[in-house]
Structures are given as C-alpha cells and as structure tokens.
Amino acid sequence: MSASAKLPPFDPADPLGVDDLLEPEDLAVRDTVRGWAADRVLPYVAEWYEKGELPVIRELARELGSIGALGMSLTGYGCAGASAVQYGLACLELEAADSGIRSLVSVQGSLAMYAIHRYGSEEQKTEWLPRMASGEVIGCFGLTEPDHGSDPAGMRTFAKRDGEDWVLSGRKMWITNGSVAGVAIVWARTEDGVRGFVVPTDRPGFSAPEIKHKWSLRASVTSELVLDDVRLPADAVLPEVTGLRGPLGCLSHARYGIVWGAMGAARSSFEAALDYARTREQFGRPIGGFQLTQAKLADMAVELHKGILLAHHLGRRMDAGRLRPEQVSFGKLNNVREAIEICRTARTILGANGISLEYPVMRHATNLESVLTYEGTVEMHQLVLGKALTGLDAFR
Ligand SMILES: Cc1cc2nc3c(=O)[nH]c(=O)nc-3n(C[C@H](O)[C@H](O)[C@H](O)COP(=O)(O)OP(=O)(O)OC[C@H]3O[C@@H](n4cnc5c(N)ncnc54)[C@H](O)[C@@H]3O)c2cc1C
C-alpha cells in the first residue's frame, strides 16, 4: 500500500486542511452563521444590491443579534464572548454572502459596541450594550469627515463645554449604518484632544442623510452625519480615552474582522468560478480543462487559502493577547488586495456571465473596492508596515 493511501482525500474546499485547526465550537459558529446567511441573505442580496438598498436592515440586525453575531467577541452585557477566531469565521461567512452584511456587523460590534465596551462608563455599557447585542439598537461610528479621511488628526468636528453640557458641531462622511442608527459614536476635537461621544440619534440637531449613487457596498446603508449644535449631557463622553488612540483601537479590532471577511468574498467568487469552469464548454470541452483556466484556479486557490491561514494565525494571536496593530495591517493589506484579485480573475473565467448579478463575483469585486479603502486604505497599511520595517515615518 502506498503512503498516500493513508492520507485524507484532497478537499477542493479546504486544500490545506485548515479546518483541522478548528475546534468543534468553532465549526458550530461557522455553521450557524453560514446557515443564517444562506437563508436570510443569499436569496435576496442581488435584488438589494441592484436596487441599492437594504430594506430589511432592522430585521437582519435583530436576527444577527439572536445568533450572537453582534459584539460577538465582547464579554458581558448580553454579548456572546466568542473567541477572536470564532468572530473571524463569522465575518468570513457573512462576507461570503455580501460585504455589506459583514460591514453592518463590523460597525455594530467592532466599532460602535467595542468603543463603549472598551472606553465607556459602566452606565454607558449598561444602557447601550445589551440592546446593541440583541440588534434592537443599531450603532454607527463617525470618524471620517468630508476633508479628513486617512488623516483624521485634522478633524473639524468639535465639542465645546456649555456649563456641564457638551455641544457638538460638525459633519461626518461615509458613515456605515448612519441613517438607521439609534446611537452614534462620534469622535470630536475638544480642548483636551480628540474625545469620543455617545450620541443618541434622536437628539435635536442630529441628522443622517443617506448617501446614494454608490457603485460599491450597495446592500449597505452609508450616510453623512450632520451635527448642528447637538447638546449632550456631561456623561455622554467616553471617559476612558483621550486622543486618536481611541478610534484607532476600535479600527484595529474592525480591521481584524476584515482580514477574515475579505476571504469570504474571495471564497464565494472562487467557488462560482470553479463551478463554472467545470460545466461551461467551449471548443468541445469544459473550460476548466484548459491549462490557462487551471493556472488561474490554482493561483486563486493558493492566495485564498494562504489568506485564510493568515487570518487564522492572526486570530490565534488576538486570542492570546499578542496581536499587534502592524500585524493587523499586514493581514488587511494582503487579504483585501488578494481578495479583489481573486474576484476579478473569477470574473474573467465567467466570461460575459461574470458581469451579471446572476453570479456573485462582480458584486463582490465592486464591494471590495470599498473594503480596499475603508478601515485604512492600502497605502495607509503600506505606510504602517513601512514604518514598522524601517523605523522611519513616511506619513507626512
Ligand atoms: C462604503 C464606505 C463605508 C465607510 N464607512 C465608514 C464608517 O462607518 N465610519 C467612518 O468613520 N468612515 C467610514 N468610511 C470612510 C473611510 O474610512 C475613508 O474613506 C478612508 O479612511 C479613506 O479616506 P478618504 O476617502 O477621505 O480618502 P483620502 O484620505 O483622501 O485618500 C485618497 C487617496 O490618497 C491616498 N493617501 C492619503 N494620504 C496619503 C499618504 N500620506 N501617502 C500616500 N497616499 C496617501 C489614500 O491612500 C487614497 O488612495 C467608509 C467609506 C466607504 C467607501
């Protein structure tokens, strides 16, 4: 008997056997989220995308809450207390359905809830986190401004004291979940530096007009936040952080989810291309039988599963409390860049069908254009790594 007879069979869905690294509880989380996305997102997402709307976002948020996907890796206050690897697996499954759905979950859990959990007072945590974990309240996170994206240090939104109160003025731009949020975490300049504010969105002076005409993340709500002298009580400020390290800490957590999520969009596109290559015939044979198509599929599989391994490695480091922001930048830079290439290559394998919403690949590819830019652009992550490698800061 040859040695290979004892080996497990080659699995095209898991060619490196990465599933061996997962515990039964990890697989259970993955199955739950995959099953939810198959029922509640996949049958409808092409239509939402085509119409450029997410009409059932409130229902989806409650359902995501019921499966424990909101603030999943946070502990207490109704959160699931899952591991970083489990949270990553959930992000992958959600983004395999659509980046917009993963964005809803990332912003809710890793940005808005994380900010309150990490930097909030006990009262803020008790007031907001249980309702956000259940999906009853949707949160958003306002850092970017019309004139300040990659360089938030220049933000103009400011909060000034008026007696005990705070009065908040300014504008935020490109804010995921903005128009449907019940609470906004808004970062603003104060006399003491940048502070985070917990802003109930029903306050007078707050509005969140939706941004239309997007060609990417169309099944996602993106908004402006307009803060026109929004008066807040003294205890609206997040007490435990001052300075940009506040929002950057949240972003690092959200970027970690993207490292996994991007591989979901890539997996979905790869699977569509593999299936198509096996069945589509030209010149009298399946196009998957041509060497050029096989080279594409092989390269896609290599980058896809390298990316999943990388995500897993970073997840284990996060679970061990050893994940550095530069390592998150490494993962976000690589995995989003490779994911978009995989989607674009999948598009070529599907030929003309590749541009149709009947298949997911073009939707994923255009979604990833946003993912490439938000949570730090490719260039920002190159600069983070460049600085870590050389010790020289090239941001300015
Ligand atoms: C769909 C979507 C959802 C979003 N959701 C949110 C959200 O919920 N909350 C939020 O706060 N923000 C959100 N954003 C905003 C996002 O984080 C910003 O778009 C991003 O930080 C980039 O900022 P910018 O678009 O202003 O680009 P800019 O910062 O103006 O950059 C433009 C280009 O210049 C490059 N560049 C800038 N500086 C340098 C430099 N020093 N060296 C080399 N190149 C440089 C950039 O890499 C980029 O290629 C979202 C964006 C999108 C598209």
The ligand as a Gaussian input file, in Angstrom:
#p B3LYP/6-31G(d) Opt

LIG

0 1
 C      -18.717000      52.354000       1.809000
 C      -17.881000      53.067000       2.840000
 C      -18.209000      52.958000       4.195000
 C      -17.468000      53.653000       5.147000
 N      -17.840000      53.585000       6.482000
 C      -17.222000      54.399000       7.390000
 C      -17.687000      54.446000       8.758000
 O      -18.608000      53.723000       9.149000
 N      -17.084000      55.334000       9.603000
 C      -16.067000      56.154000       9.210000
 O      -15.586000      56.951000      10.031000
 N      -15.585000      56.111000       7.924000
 C      -16.151000      55.262000       7.016000
 N      -15.696000      55.225000       5.705000
 C      -14.655000      56.155000       5.290000
 C      -13.301000      55.509000       5.064000
 O      -12.734000      55.087000       6.269000
 C      -12.434000      56.547000       4.318000
 O      -12.947000      56.634000       3.007000
 C      -10.952000      56.160000       4.293000
 O      -10.372000      56.333000       5.558000
 C      -10.162000      56.987000       3.270000
 O      -10.431000      58.342000       3.412000
 P      -10.817000      59.224000       2.123000
 O      -11.877000      58.535000       1.365000
 O      -11.076000      60.604000       2.602000
 O       -9.528000      59.195000       1.206000
 P       -8.215000      60.108000       1.360000
 O       -7.689000      60.031000       2.748000
 O       -8.491000      61.461000       0.793000
 O       -7.206000      59.327000       0.414000
 C       -7.279000      59.402000      -1.020000
 C       -6.088000      58.626000      -1.572000
 O       -4.857000      59.250000      -1.152000
 C       -4.035000      58.284000      -0.514000
 N       -3.229000      58.939000       0.518000
 C       -3.653000      59.751000       1.520000
 N       -2.613000      60.112000       2.282000
 C       -1.514000      59.503000       1.766000
 C       -0.130000      59.458000       2.119000
 N        0.354000      60.079000       3.192000
 N        0.703000      58.726000       1.351000
 C        0.234000      58.030000       0.287000
 N       -1.045000      58.029000      -0.100000
 C       -1.911000      58.758000       0.633000
 C       -5.015000      57.282000       0.071000
 O       -4.387000      56.048000       0.365000
 C       -6.030000      57.188000      -1.051000
 O       -5.541000      56.338000      -2.057000
 C      -16.380000      54.467000       4.742000
 C      -16.023000      54.531000       3.384000
 C      -16.753000      53.824000       2.444000
 C      -16.369000      53.908000       0.993000

